[in-house]
């Protein structure tokens, strides 16, 4: 295992839920303060000891490549795996197979994190897993009251705006190259299905619960605005 693994960043999605913003700008290049989302991710990983990156690009990939080039301006090395067709997460990952030979970090290009990712790597190494999934606690207060009833219609309980929660996958992993054996070539295949196939085959899949913090999902316009507002609060100023 490399002491400082490469980071594979999947940055080829079309970002359809963020249209029209993503008509001309790939989702990982949307601004967060004075930098694109992807640059924040690179700087965070560099702070955690990562010096080599592989970007899997697709939709509007030239925008990403022209901005980062070989990574020299950030003091890192960046390679690219390019695709001209929509591949989904599994396809984007399979695209980097020839550039990854040992343990690697795997992240989505629209991620925003603030924790010591080396702890995730330590858990992965200690457990001798093929894949380790980063998890975070998440809870959400439902906007409606839930009513429970019997078959005859008798009401048995009223739970007013209950809060539900649990551990969620936040798109931050450590993986062994063996994962490539479970990625089908030339077709869309959900990453959740890949992980299920691995477990069925007896591969060890473990988890690491990221301490504290708040899950910042950039999936649509509403969540993007929320992440932007949280970022500005953290900075303590308007950039």
C-alpha positions as CSV (number, residue, x, y, z in Angstrom):
1,X,0.0,0.0,0.0
2,X,1.2,3.5,-0.9
3,X,1.7,5.7,2.1
4,X,0.2,8.6,0.1
5,X,-2.4,7.0,-2.3
6,X,-3.5,8.6,-5.5
7,X,-6.9,10.3,-5.4
8,X,-9.3,9.4,-8.1
9,X,-11.9,12.1,-8.6
10,X,-15.0,11.4,-10.7
11,X,-15.8,14.6,-12.5
12,X,-17.6,13.5,-15.7
13,X,-21.3,13.8,-14.7
14,X,-23.7,16.1,-16.5
15,X,-25.2,17.7,-13.4
16,X,-28.7,17.6,-14.8
17,X,-30.3,18.6,-11.5
18,X,-28.3,21.8,-11.5
19,X,-29.3,23.0,-15.0
20,X,-29.3,25.6,-16.4
21,X,-26.0,26.4,-14.4
22,X,-24.4,23.2,-15.8
23,X,-25.3,23.9,-19.5
24,X,-21.9,25.6,-19.9
25,X,-20.0,24.8,-16.7
26,X,-19.4,21.2,-15.5
27,X,-20.8,20.7,-12.0
28,X,-17.3,20.3,-10.3
29,X,-16.4,23.7,-11.7
30,X,-19.3,25.6,-10.2
31,X,-18.0,28.3,-7.8
32,X,-17.8,28.0,-4.1
33,X,-16.5,31.4,-2.9
34,X,-13.6,32.4,-5.0
35,X,-12.7,28.9,-6.3
36,X,-14.5,26.0,-8.1
37,X,-15.8,23.1,-6.0
38,X,-13.1,20.9,-7.5
39,X,-10.3,23.2,-6.5
40,X,-11.5,23.1,-2.9
41,X,-11.4,19.3,-3.1
42,X,-7.9,19.3,-4.5
43,X,-6.6,21.7,-1.8
44,X,-8.2,19.7,1.0
45,X,-6.7,16.5,-0.3
46,X,-3.3,18.1,-0.7
47,X,-3.5,19.2,2.9
48,X,-4.1,15.6,3.8
49,X,-0.9,14.4,2.0
50,X,-2.2,13.6,-1.5
51,X,0.1,14.7,-4.3
52,X,-1.1,12.6,-7.2
53,X,-4.6,12.8,-8.8
54,X,-6.5,11.2,-11.5
55,X,-9.6,13.1,-12.9
56,X,-12.1,11.0,-14.7
57,X,-13.7,13.6,-17.1
58,X,-16.5,13.5,-19.6
59,X,-19.2,16.2,-20.0
60,X,-17.4,19.6,-20.7
61,X,-14.2,17.9,-19.6
62,X,-12.0,20.4,-21.5
63,X,-13.1,23.1,-19.1
64,X,-11.6,21.1,-16.2
65,X,-8.5,20.2,-18.1
66,X,-7.8,23.8,-19.2
67,X,-8.2,25.1,-15.7
68,X,-6.0,22.5,-13.8
69,X,-3.7,21.3,-16.6
70,X,-1.1,19.0,-15.1
71,X,-1.6,20.4,-11.6
72,X,1.7,22.3,-11.5
73,X,0.1,25.5,-10.1
74,X,-1.1,23.6,-7.1
75,X,2.1,21.6,-6.5
76,X,0.5,18.3,-7.5
77,X,0.4,15.9,-10.4
78,X,-2.9,15.5,-12.3
79,X,-3.6,12.8,-14.9
80,X,-6.8,12.5,-16.9
81,X,-9.0,9.6,-18.0
82,X,-11.4,11.0,-20.7
83,X,-14.7,9.7,-22.0
84,X,-17.0,10.9,-24.7
85,X,-20.1,9.2,-23.5
86,X,-22.2,9.1,-20.3
87,X,-20.9,6.3,-18.2
88,X,-22.4,6.8,-14.7
89,X,-20.2,6.4,-11.6
90,X,-19.2,2.8,-12.3
91,X,-18.2,3.7,-15.9
92,X,-16.2,6.7,-14.8
93,X,-14.3,4.6,-12.3
94,X,-13.6,1.8,-14.8
95,X,-12.2,4.6,-17.1
96,X,-9.2,5.1,-14.7
97,X,-8.2,1.4,-14.4
98,X,-4.9,1.7,-16.3
99,X,-3.8,4.7,-14.2
100,X,-4.3,3.1,-10.7
101,X,-2.1,0.2,-9.5
102,X,-2.5,0.3,-5.7
103,X,-4.7,1.5,-2.9
104,X,-6.5,4.8,-3.8
105,X,-8.9,7.4,-2.6
106,X,-12.1,7.7,-4.5
107,X,-14.3,10.8,-4.4
108,X,-17.0,12.5,-6.4
109,X,-15.9,15.8,-8.0
110,X,-18.7,17.8,-6.4
111,X,-17.8,16.9,-2.8
112,X,-17.0,19.2,0.1
113,X,-15.3,17.8,3.1
114,X,-13.4,18.9,6.1
115,X,-11.9,16.0,8.1
116,X,-8.6,14.0,8.2
117,X,-9.1,11.6,5.4
118,X,-5.9,9.7,6.6
119,X,-8.1,8.3,9.4
120,X,-10.3,6.7,6.7
121,X,-7.1,5.2,5.1
122,X,-6.0,3.9,8.5
123,X,-9.4,2.2,9.0
124,X,-9.1,0.7,5.5
125,X,-5.6,-0.7,6.1
126,X,-6.4,-2.0,9.6
127,X,-9.5,-3.9,8.5
128,X,-7.8,-5.3,5.3
129,X,-10.8,-4.3,3.2
130,X,-11.2,-4.2,-0.5
131,X,-13.4,-1.0,-0.1
132,X,-14.0,1.3,2.8
133,X,-17.0,3.7,2.7
134,X,-17.0,7.1,4.4
135,X,-20.2,7.6,6.3
136,X,-21.8,10.5,8.2
137,X,-24.6,10.9,10.6
138,X,-27.6,12.6,9.0
139,X,-31.0,13.5,10.4
140,X,-34.0,15.3,8.9
141,X,-37.2,16.6,10.6
142,X,-40.2,15.6,8.5
143,X,-42.6,18.5,7.7
144,X,-45.7,16.4,8.4
145,X,-47.3,14.5,11.2
146,X,-47.3,10.7,10.8
147,X,-50.5,8.8,11.7
148,X,-50.5,5.1,12.6
149,X,-53.7,3.1,12.3
150,X,-55.2,-0.4,12.4
151,X,-56.8,-2.3,9.5
152,X,-60.2,-1.1,10.7
153,X,-59.1,2.5,10.5
154,X,-58.7,3.1,14.2
155,X,-55.9,5.6,14.9
156,X,-53.2,4.2,17.3
157,X,-50.6,6.9,17.3
158,X,-49.8,10.4,16.1
159,X,-46.2,11.4,15.6
160,X,-46.0,15.1,14.9
161,X,-43.2,16.0,12.5
162,X,-40.9,13.2,13.6
163,X,-37.1,13.3,13.0
164,X,-35.5,10.4,11.1
165,X,-31.9,9.7,10.8
166,X,-29.0,7.3,10.3
167,X,-25.7,6.8,8.7
168,X,-25.4,7.8,5.0
169,X,-22.9,7.3,2.3
170,X,-21.2,10.7,1.4
171,X,-19.2,9.6,-1.7
172,X,-15.7,9.3,-0.1
173,X,-14.0,6.0,-0.2
174,X,-10.7,4.1,0.0
175,X,-10.4,1.2,-2.4
176,X,-8.1,-1.5,-3.7
177,X,-7.7,-2.0,-7.5
178,X,-9.6,-5.3,-7.1
179,X,-12.7,-3.2,-7.4
180,X,-12.2,-2.9,-11.2
181,X,-13.0,-6.6,-11.5
182,X,-16.6,-5.8,-10.5
183,X,-17.2,-3.0,-12.9
184,X,-19.0,-4.0,-16.1
185,X,-17.6,-2.6,-19.3
186,X,-19.8,-0.6,-21.7
187,X,-23.0,-0.2,-19.8
188,X,-24.6,1.9,-17.1
189,X,-24.4,0.1,-13.7
190,X,-25.1,1.6,-10.3
191,X,-22.2,1.8,-7.9
192,X,-24.5,0.5,-5.2
193,X,-25.0,-2.7,-7.3
194,X,-21.2,-2.9,-7.7
195,X,-20.8,-2.9,-3.9
196,X,-23.5,-5.5,-3.4
197,X,-21.8,-7.7,-6.0
198,X,-18.5,-7.4,-4.1
199,X,-20.1,-8.4,-0.8
200,X,-21.9,-11.3,-2.4
201,X,-18.5,-12.5,-3.8
202,X,-17.0,-12.3,-0.3
203,X,-15.0,-9.1,-0.6
204,X,-14.6,-7.2,2.6
205,X,-16.4,-3.9,2.6
206,X,-16.0,-1.8,5.7
207,X,-16.9,1.7,6.8
208,X,-15.6,4.7,8.6
209,X,-17.9,7.2,10.4
210,X,-16.6,10.7,9.7
211,X,-16.7,12.6,13.0
212,X,-18.6,15.8,13.5
213,X,-19.2,18.1,10.6
214,X,-22.2,18.4,8.4
215,X,-23.0,16.6,5.2
216,X,-23.0,19.1,2.4
217,X,-24.7,17.5,-0.6
218,X,-24.5,19.5,-3.8
219,X,-27.3,17.8,-5.8
220,X,-29.6,20.6,-6.9
221,X,-30.1,24.4,-6.8
222,X,-31.4,24.4,-3.3
223,X,-28.6,22.3,-1.8
224,X,-26.0,24.2,-3.7
225,X,-27.2,27.5,-2.2
226,X,-27.2,25.9,1.2
227,X,-23.6,24.7,0.8
228,X,-22.6,28.2,-0.4
229,X,-24.2,29.8,2.6
230,X,-22.5,27.4,5.0
231,X,-19.2,28.1,3.3
232,X,-19.6,31.9,3.7
233,X,-20.5,31.4,7.4
234,X,-17.3,29.4,7.9
235,X,-15.2,32.0,6.1
236,X,-16.8,34.7,8.2
237,X,-16.9,37.2,5.3
238,X,-18.3,37.7,1.8
239,X,-15.7,36.8,-0.8
